[in-house]
């Protein structure tokens, strides 16, 4: 079966899968490690707590996935990938993940302006926007020199 590269499905599958693996692995493996480690069982408490955090993330991701449409999921994944794929010349992306997720959330809700969409598209021109184009804000006056 062919997978649409712009569907955003791969992003969601990898995020949900990784959080499930680390979450349930930590919640199950932590107590087992505590029971088996006779020297320092306390170190496994950290594994258990990290597992609990990942389980919370897992359920949050599943909830977000189920409450959004295919197009919304694709747009969210596209916006994140655009920002994460825009690497600097040295191959390092120093971007702020929280800011990137905020932009992706706005994209998912259809609240990006045409200028923001154009900026995101320019980051990786070969990856096309999977959603509907944003509607220009008619409350703003036209720019000088533009035709109505």
N, C-alpha and C positions, 0 to 999 in steps of 0.2 A: 504494500500500500504506500503510495506516495504521500509525503507530508508537505503541506504548504509552508515554505520557508518563512513567510510573513504572517503566519497564524499566531505566533507567540506561544504555541503549545510547548515547545522545547524549554523555554524559560520557566514556565510554570511547573512542568514535570520535574525539572532539575531542582528547583527550589523546594517543592513539596517533598520530593524524594530524599534530598539531603537532610532536610529538617526531620523527616520521619526516621531516617537511619540514625542520625546522631541523637535524636530525642529518645526514641525507644531503646536504642543501644545503651545510652547513658542511664536511663531509668532502670533497665534490667541489669546491665553490666556493673553499675556502681555498687548495689547491694551485694551482688555475687563477689565482687572484688573485696568488699569489706569483710565478708565472711571468710574468704580464702587467704587474705593478706594478714599474716600474723605479726609482721614487723611494724608496719604503719598503715593500719586500715583507714585512718582518717583521710588519706589522700584520695580515697575512692568517694568520699563525700563530695568533693569538688566535681567528680565525674557525674555523680547523681544530680547535683544541682544544675550542672550544665545541661544534662539530659532533660530536666524539668523545664528549663528555659526553652530548649529546642521543641519540646512537645507543645508549649504554649504558642510558639511561632508556627508550628505545623498546623494547629487548629485555626489560627488566624489566617494563614494562607489558604487553607481549604475553604474557610468562610468567604474570603474575598473572591476566590475562584468561582465558587458556586453562586455568588450574588451578582456576578457581572456577565455580560454577554460575550460571545466569541470575539466580536469586533473590539469591545472594550479591553479584553485581555490582550489582544494582539497590539492595540495601540499602547497600552501600558508597557508591554515587553519591548516594543519598538523604541519608545522614548528612552527607556533605560539603556538599551543596546546602543542607541545613537550616542548617548553621552559617554558610556563606558568604552565604546569603540573609537572615540575621538582621542587617540593617544597623542601625546606630545612628541617632539622629534626624538627624544631620548627613549621612547617606548614606555614612559611612565605616565599614568593618568592620575594627577593629584586631586581630582575632583572630589567634592563633598558628596558622600553617598546619600545623606539625608536630603540635600538640595536636589539631587538627581531623582530621588523617589518622590519628592514634592512636585517636581515638574511632570513626572510620569503620572502621578495621580491627577493632576490638572488635565493632562492629555486624555486620560481615561474618562474623565468627566466631560470632555469636550469643551474645556475652558481655555484652550490655547488660542492666542491671537495669531493672525496670519504671519506676523513678524517672528513670533516665537517658533512657529512651525517651520518657517523658512530657515531660521537659524539652526534648528535641529536637523533639518534635511541636509543642510550644507555640511554638517559634521561628517556624514557618511552618505554621499550622493547616490551610491549604488544600492542602498537599502531604501526602498520606497515606502512612504507613509501608507499604512494599511487601512486608515480610517477615512471618514468623510472630511472634506476640506472645511476648515472653520469658517463661520460666517463673520464677515467684517462687522465691526461695531458701528452701527448707523448713528449712534449718538455723538460720535466724534465729528468735528467739522472736517471737510476735505482739506488735504494739504495744498499749500500754495502751488499753483502751476498745474494741478491735476484737473482732469476733466470730469464732470459729474456723471 
